[in-house]
Amino acid sequence: MIIDLHSHSTRSDGKESVTEVFEQAALAGVNILALTDHDTTSGWDEAAAAANRLGMGFVPGIEVTTRAKVGREGREHFISVHMLAYLPDPNHSALAGVLGDSVATREIRAKAMVDLMAVDYDITWELVLEQLEPGATIGRPALADALEKLGVVANRSEAFDSILSKHGGYYIPTETTNVFEAITLIREAGGVPVIAHPLGGAPDNLDRGDLPQEHFEKLIAGGLAGFEVYHREVPEVARQWLLSLAAKHDLIVTGSSDYHGLTGKPNRLGENSTSREMLDRIIEMASGVEAQL
């Protein structure tokens, strides 16, 4: 059985509609799929209908944008943390408020980045909006699509490696909810918080001494339920360290594709999978909404 617990549609930064994502999942042999668009639950109804028609299981989810303060080399830094929330109540007022604020903050940040890029490129806010489905959660991928439309880059990957790089002059960090507050709200909404691709992009030669154990221990003490360990961006050295930490605390361990569409990212549906045992643990822990299995 292939259980993929991380995918995106045009309701946020995916390149395919919710229905198309589930159709692609069926073609890839995925049996159960979670839709986890950024800071929105707007695709859940369409996902449920598509999964039912295709004879698939559906796990409602959200990828919540958060940030954390961590110590590094004697200094404190803010880092972006994406938190997967499985089966939360979408009508929980506090969580819904945070999601709404995050969507609004994302738009302010994107506009500011467009203003910076417009000094050197012919990009406009109107062009960025043309790349989005009405009401979709905006992020850097929409800016990348606009740059591709202009012919400045060939695809999203090139944009993220150059103009939109976090180390470039056009990048602006997202002002978002504190990760500990997000974990608490997800729990209060009956959801299950699992950190997405932890230590993603870390070097393969990362030394165990460099791993921020204190940070992860605090997240676990704050209610974190698990790690998305099996993800193409999580290097082997980090994966083994995370598996050890998960075993120590009896945490949930998941595997996912983080699919954004055939032309969105190289990630392919079902390339990493979650065991049924771990999905059952998520379902047992949740009290917000039910999975459609």
N, C-alpha and C positions, 0 to 999 in steps of 0.2 A: 504494500500500500504506500502511495506517495502522498505525503501531507506537507503542503507548502504554506507556511504561515506568514508570508510577507509579500505583498504585491500592491502595485499602484495603477490607477486609471487616470483618465482625463479629469476626474474630480479633483486631482491635485497635479502631480508632475509626470504622470504616465502619458504615453502616446496613444493609447487605445481606450475606447469606451469600456465601461464596466462589463458589458455583455461580451465585447470582443476579448477582454482579458480572460473571462471564464471559458470562452470558446477555444482560445489558444491553450488554456490549461487542460481542457479535455483532450485536445489533439496531442498534448505532451504526456498524456497518461496520468495526470494529477487526479487523485481521488477526492481530496479535501483541500480547499483553498481559503485562505484568509485574505480579505480585502482590507488594507491598512493605509488608506490615503492619509496624507498629512493634515492633521488638525481638523478633520471633518468626518462625519458619518453619512454624508449626503448620498453615497453610493450604495448603502446597505440594502435598500429595498430592491434596486435593480439587480444587485448581486444575488439576493435570495431567489428572485424569479429566474435568473439565468441558471443558477446552480440546480434548481428544481427541474427545469426543462432539460438540462444536460445529464441529470442523474448523478450530480456531484454533491459533496458536502460543502457547507459554507460556514466559516468562522468570522463573525463580525469583529473588526478591529480598527484601531486608529494608530497612526504614528505621531506621537505627541512631541512637539518641539520644545526642548528644555535646554537649560545650560547649568553648568556646575562650576564651582570655584575649587581649583586644585593647586597644591603646592608643587613647584618644580624649580630645582636649582636655587632654593632659598627664596623664591618669589611666588606670589599667588597669581594664577591665570584663570580666565574664564574659558571654558571649553564647551562646545556644542554637544549635547547628549540627546539622542533620539530614543524615545521610550515607546515601545509597542504596548498598547493597552488592549487586551483581549476581553471581549464580552462585557464591557461596561454599559451601564444604563445611559443612553444618549440624552435622556431627559433630566439627568442629574444637573441641577441648576449651577452649582459651583464649577463642575467640570465643563459644562457647556459655556459658561462665562469665560473660562480660561482659554478654551479653544477659539472662541470668538475674538478675544483679545490678541491671540497669537496670529490669527488670520489678518487682522488689522495691522499688526506690527510688521508682518511679512510684507504687506503692501507698501507701507511707509519705507521700509528698508529697500525694497526693489526699486521704488521711484528714485530714491537717493542714489542708488548704484547706476541707474539709467542716466541721471543728471551728470554723474562723473564720466561715464563712457561717452556721452553725447559731445563732450569737448573734443574727442578724438575720432568718433565714429558717427555715422548718420542714423543712429538708433533713436527711436522716440518711444514714449510711453504707449502711444496708440498702436505702434507696431508690436510691442510686447503683448498688449491685450488681445491682439488678433491671433496670437498663438495659443490662447487659452479658451477653454469652454467657459461660458458665462457662469460665474459663481465659483469657479475652481480656486483652490488654494494656490497662491502664487509663490514661486521660489526661483532660485537661480536657473533651473532648467528652462523656464519661459524666456529668460534673458538670453540664454544660449540659443534657443530656437530662433529668436529674433536676429541674433548675429549670424546664424546659419542662413536665414532668409535673405540677409543682406549680402551673403557671399563672403563674409569676413572669415568664417570658419567652415569646415566641412561638416561638422557634426557636434553634438553636445560634448563628447569626450575631449575634442580639441579645444572647445571653449573653456571647459573646466581646467584643462592643463595649462592654459595660457591666460586669456583675458580675465576669466572669472576665478582664477586661482585664489585660494585663501591667502596666498603670500603676495598677491598682486596689488597694484595701486587702486583698483576699483572695488575691492572687496570691503564690505561693511558687515561686521558681526550682527547677528540677530539678537535683539533685546527680548528675551523670552522668560517664561516661568522657571523658577528655581526647580531643579530636578527633584529635590526632596518634597517640595509642595506638590509637584505633579504626581509623584508616587502615592502620596497621601490621598489626593483627590481621586486617582484611579481606583484605589482600594475602597474609598468611601462610596464610589459609584458602582461597586460590585465587580470591578474589573481586575485583571491580573497584569501587573506591570513586568515586562521583560525588556531588558535593555537591548536595543538593536545594534548589531555588529560592533560589540565592544572592542576597543583597541584596533578597530579597523584601520588599515593603512600603516600600522606600526611596522618598523623594519623587521625582517626575518632574523636579524642578529640581535634583537632586543634581549638584553640581559635580565634575568629574573630580578635582580636588584633594582632595575629601572621601572618595574611594574608597580603601579600605584595601588598597592594592596590596601593601604589605609582608606583611600577613597572608595574602593569597592566594598570594604567592610562596613563603612558608614552607610552606603546605599542599601546593603543587605539589612542592616539594623533598622533602616528607615522604612523597610517593607518591600524592597525589591524581591520579586519572585523568581527571576531566572535570567539566563543569558542566551542570546542568539549566537551560539558558538559556531555552528556550521554555516558559514557565509563566506563567499569568495574573498571578501576584503579582510577577513581575520586571519593573520599569518599563523603558521603551525605552532611557533613557540608560544604565542599568545593563547592559541586554542588549548594547548595542553595545560597551561597555567590556569585558564578559566575553568576547564573541566575539573581540575584538582580543587579549586575554590568552590565550585558547585557541589562537588561530592562532600566536601567538608561541612557545608551548610544545608545539604539536601535540597538544592535548588532545581528548578526546572531548566532543562537544556533543550533548545530548539535548533532546527536547521531550516533555512529558507532561501529563496532565490533573490528577493528584493527586485522583482520584475517590474520594469518600466515600459514594456512594449518591445516589439521586435527591432525598432529603430531608436529606442530610448537609451538603453544601456546594453552591454554585452550579456548581462545576466539573463539566464534562461529558466523558465518555469520548471520546477522539479529538480533543478541541478543540485540542490541540497534539500533534505527532507527531515521532518520531525517524526519521532516514533509515536505510535498510537498510545503508548503508556504515558508519554509526556503530554500529549493532547488531552488525555483523560484527566490528568492532574490539573491542567488548566480549567477544564470544564467543572471539575469537582470544586475547585477553589472559587470560581466565579459565582456571582449572584445577581449580576446586572441583567443580561439578556442570555438567551440560550443559543447554542450552536445548532445549525441545521444539518443534521447528519442522516 
